[in-house]
């Protein structure tokens, strides 16, 4: 396998080897689109670099120099030339795009001598020295890890000295001075001379890009985005001839989507800046102009861009995300990749592209990231308005959707205020089952502890409430009803907003946007339903959840957790009473009350799922989970009695059903009664009873005999004869 | 419900009485790994991921080699007694596209997911069929 491919002779289908950027650049080169000459060092070399103890394999640099020679021929420029120097950018690019997570170096090839040649070439010494200054800053930061602030200080001082406000007004003399100071900063940091030969600069830059693959940002991003090794294994390095969007008012640089990434509309969407370098657009240093403006400002380039967009979309059969630069009127493409869109964008473009006969239905379904569909069903943050709000902290995005309201730290208060119509965000260190009643009237839940499958997370997801968990930055003081993060204190009744889709907590009332179930969404679901073989049921514990699930296409309920029903406000006290009851008679009386409540729950759920199976799981958790953390002596004593060393593996599920048969009996009866009542009304109810924690056939048969007894009793009483 | 390791291994016995199976993949994962969800995700899983020992939490996506294999044993033994036994999974995994795809391949009858994840599960189930066709074609 070759370790370096020039853009024109790459096997561009191999994204794993070339990375997305490399594959895109070579594919565009083959399509005869205007791409600056360059080459790609493969991801395999990246892996070898790490195997080699973070050193480039010996054969790499000679090959790099051979390819540089090829670029010299194509560009008519010379590497390390005093008269007409070739400058390059060194860019990362893994198989999957990881925007901003890895490093890039621009304007490489400049030193004290070539900078003069570059000035001659461009007939613009100011521009040449400014490029050199930018190069040292970026190189120092990326390769040596120098803090950006040190460079900024020098720049600010220079501006003050020359009495100008804008970077672009600095003259050659100031810039030369800055360059020499920048170098000293680097040299002080590394304790060696700043590398002056382009060869050494290039080697260091390539190594730095490889190094950034395992940088903290990149590793974290891959983890969060579930990018595993079979999806992207190492980064490639692209060495590309520099083109300049900052060579005057006839130059520009921009980013464009071939269709709207937000809503999928078929129109170019993007921004550009005249007289700027690519990083200025990405970093948002200056606010870009809408891409339609380019039509007026540079009609020829706009036409070329538009044609390229059409050509690329037809070629890749996918919406493209494109970077371009116009250098003194000449149009170049610097990147193309499949566009990352919002769920709505994916859905609309999938339907549209099938209509346009660009792709078939199978492909239209495959291109949508399935997990994103969920976002279409929840309120979202109004992104445009969110920018005006301060971020308080970031936690784990546990249950998607945005919610705003007043911060409440006390469960009781949350219930009271929520039920009185106030919008409440419940903030707790962690939640317990006894807190669940406060979930219903709250808009969202925020905890400082716990992971994606913690109690708060699972319960919120089941209810469709926004939830952020594990927000470690947030120091919660439940006793004094306040919390603090990043120096900001939030007190009870202060307005906050949580975005359960991203895990971001905002200060204030950030506006949210309601979801729309579009026709296109229905179309996609319809296509998918026809193709799929697997049955899809819902986990739903309430009639409302069951109705919602039907609306979204569920074909039954696969898990109805009966214990969730006991957590509702009117039940939990009764259930606790049952646990506390010492005398069997007292217990029996309470159980009868609970049975009536369960029966009405089951009726609601079975009705909502008419014609479909509903799997009802009998009580699963250990009893002590229901006991409140109370100071009451009796409750404490009972808690102590029920306490277990390892509750997860303890007295729960079928084990409880066997030692306290009256509970399962009550639940089975409730199922029977609910079914009998529905059947009488000619409603097709299809319950299934599920026994949790079974480990042996003996246990199962034991419960089966309880079931059989209940069944024959019921049949005698109701005259109903069914399963 | 099959969420205890022993139940999976003796599913041929259970199939004489049970009218359907449903894997509780969350508890099963805890049992197979002998670690509890809360402790793992809150304490050391992050470190494991940083060090490259684990790529994805087995509570997010079914661990196919371990938990998945055990499920396959449970399915095979159960259906050796009742050929058309209905077998589902319930729990958080039902809304995870990769787990849905695994279930499709393992001949599970249905998956169960929280209401808001139903469309995700439907789409993933369709993708599983399309992808399976594709790999079959390329093998030919």
Contacts between the chains, C-beta under 8 A, distances in Angstrom:
chain1	res1	chain2	res2	distance
A	219	B	50	6.6
A	223	B	49	5.2
A	223	B	50	7.5
A	226	B	55	7.9
A	226	B	56	5.8
A	226	B	61	7.9
A	228	B	55	4.5
A	228	B	56	6.7
A	229	B	55	7.2
A	362	B	130	4.7
A	365	B	123	6.5
A	365	B	126	5.3
A	365	B	127	6.1
A	365	B	130	6.4
A	366	B	127	5.7
A	366	B	130	5.7
A	366	B	131	7.3
A	368	B	123	6.3
A	369	B	97	7.9
A	370	B	97	4.1
A	370	B	100	7.7
A	370	B	120	4.8
A	370	B	121	7.8
A	370	B	123	4.3
A	370	B	124	4.2
A	370	B	127	6.4
A	371	B	96	7.6
A	371	B	97	5.7
A	371	B	120	5.6
A	372	B	120	7.9
A	373	B	119	4.3
A	373	B	120	4.8
A	373	B	123	6.0
A	374	B	95	7.8
A	374	B	116	5.4
A	374	B	117	5.8
A	374	B	119	7.2
A	374	B	120	5.4
A	376	B	119	7.4
A	377	B	116	5.1
A	377	B	119	7.2
A	378	B	116	6.9
A	400	B	116	7.5
A	449	B	42	6.7
A	450	B	38	7.0
A	450	B	41	7.7
A	450	B	42	6.2
A	451	B	37	7.7
A	451	B	38	7.2
A	451	B	40	7.9
A	451	B	41	2.9
A	451	B	42	5.4
A	451	B	45	7.6
A	452	B	41	6.3
A	452	B	57	7.4
A	452	B	59	7.3
A	452	B	60	6.8
A	453	B	26	7.1
A	453	B	37	5.1
A	453	B	38	7.7
A	453	B	41	6.2
A	453	B	59	5.1
A	453	B	92	6.2
A	454	B	38	6.1
A	454	B	41	7.3
A	454	B	42	7.5
A	458	B	92	7.0
A	461	B	92	7.8
A	461	B	114	5.1
A	461	B	116	7.2
A	461	B	117	7.9
A	462	B	114	5.2
A	462	B	115	7.9
A	464	B	114	7.8
A	464	B	115	6.5
A	464	B	116	5.2
A	470	B	42	7.2
A	521	B	119	7.7
A	524	B	123	7.2
A	525	B	119	5.8
A	525	B	122	6.0
A	525	B	123	7.4
A	527	B	126	7.2
A	528	B	122	5.0
A	528	B	123	4.8
A	528	B	125	7.2
A	528	B	126	3.6
A	528	B	127	8.0
A	529	B	122	6.0
A	529	B	126	7.4
A	531	B	126	4.2
A	531	B	129	5.2
A	531	B	130	6.7
A	532	B	122	6.3
A	532	B	125	3.7
A	532	B	126	4.4
A	532	B	128	7.4
A	532	B	129	6.0
A	533	B	104	6.6
A	533	B	125	7.1
A	533	B	128	7.9
A	533	B	129	5.8
A	534	B	100	6.9
A	534	B	103	6.2
A	534	B	104	5.0
A	534	B	108	6.8
A	534	B	109	7.6
A	534	B	110	6.3
A	534	B	111	6.2
A	534	B	125	4.2
A	534	B	128	7.0
A	535	B	88	7.3
A	535	B	109	5.7
A	535	B	110	3.0
A	535	B	111	7.5
A	536	B	110	6.5
A	536	B	111	6.3
A	536	B	112	7.8
A	536	B	113	7.1
A	536	B	118	6.1
A	536	B	121	4.9
A	536	B	122	5.3
A	536	B	125	6.3
A	537	B	88	6.8
A	537	B	90	7.9
A	537	B	94	7.9
A	537	B	110	5.3
A	537	B	111	7.2
A	537	B	112	4.2
A	537	B	113	7.8
A	538	B	112	6.2
A	538	B	113	6.5
A	538	B	114	7.0
A	538	B	115	5.2
A	538	B	118	6.0
A	539	B	90	6.1
A	539	B	91	7.4
A	539	B	94	7.1
A	539	B	112	5.3
A	539	B	113	6.4
A	539	B	114	5.0
A	539	B	115	7.8
A	540	B	114	7.8
A	540	B	115	6.0
A	545	B	115	5.4
A	548	B	115	4.5
A	548	B	116	7.9
A	549	B	115	4.1
A	549	B	118	5.8
A	552	B	115	6.0
A	552	B	116	7.5
A	552	B	118	4.0
A	552	B	119	5.5
A	553	B	118	5.5
A	553	B	119	6.6
A	553	B	122	5.4
A	554	B	115	7.0
A	554	B	118	5.0
A	555	B	110	7.5
A	556	B	110	7.4
A	557	B	112	7.2
A	558	B	22	6.6
A	558	B	88	5.1
A	558	B	89	7.6
A	558	B	90	4.5
A	558	B	94	7.0
A	558	B	110	6.2
A	558	B	111	7.2
A	558	B	112	2.4
A	559	B	22	7.3
A	559	B	90	3.5
A	559	B	91	7.1
A	559	B	112	5.1
A	615	B	20	7.7
A	615	B	22	6.2
A	615	B	88	7.5
A	615	B	90	7.1
A	615	B	112	7.6
A	617	B	1	6.6
A	617	B	90	7.9
A	648	B	30	6.7
A	648	B	36	5.4
A	688	B	19	7.2
A	688	B	20	6.1
A	690	B	1	4.9
A	690	B	22	5.9
A	691	B	1	6.1
A	692	B	1	5.0
A	692	B	3	6.9
A	692	B	24	7.1
A	693	B	1	7.3
A	693	B	3	6.7
A	693	B	4	6.0
A	693	B	27	7.8
A	694	B	1	6.4
A	694	B	2	7.6
A	694	B	4	6.6
A	694	B	7	5.3
A	694	B	14	7.0
A	695	B	4	4.3
A	695	B	6	4.4
A	695	B	7	5.5
A	696	B	6	6.9
A	696	B	7	7.8
A	696	B	10	6.8
A	696	B	13	7.8
A	697	B	10	6.7
A	697	B	13	4.2
A	697	B	14	5.6
A	697	B	16	7.0
A	697	B	17	6.4
A	700	B	14	5.9
A	700	B	17	5.0
A	700	B	18	6.5
A	701	B	17	5.7
A	704	B	17	5.6
